[in-house]
Amino acid sequence: RGLVAAAGAPDGVGRVLAAGLTEEIFTQAAIHIAVNVQLVPATGIPLPFVSQGGSSLLAMALAAGLIASVAAREQPSSREQWTAERWRR
């Protein structure tokens, strides 16, 4: 969903923000999974949205909120633009 939000962002800042935050959440989850299946040595990275670390949970909630904000400001489709123009007259 984060990459879909990034692709539909109306400006470059929204695209970079949504893609970067999505990558950060994915990277933390991937490292945590790799530690659990013993592919890499244990690190101190918590599992996003699950671990009880307060600062990590706050940071992930903020990241999710920013991604949702970018998704809410997606560019309207051509049909939505046409309908909006029609009703403005």
Buried (B, 14 or more C-beta within 10 A) or exposed (E): EBBEBBEBBEEEEBBEBBBBBBEBBEEBBEBBEEBEEEEEEEEEBBBBBEBEBEEBBEBBEEBBEBBBEBBEEBEEEEEEEEEEEEEEE
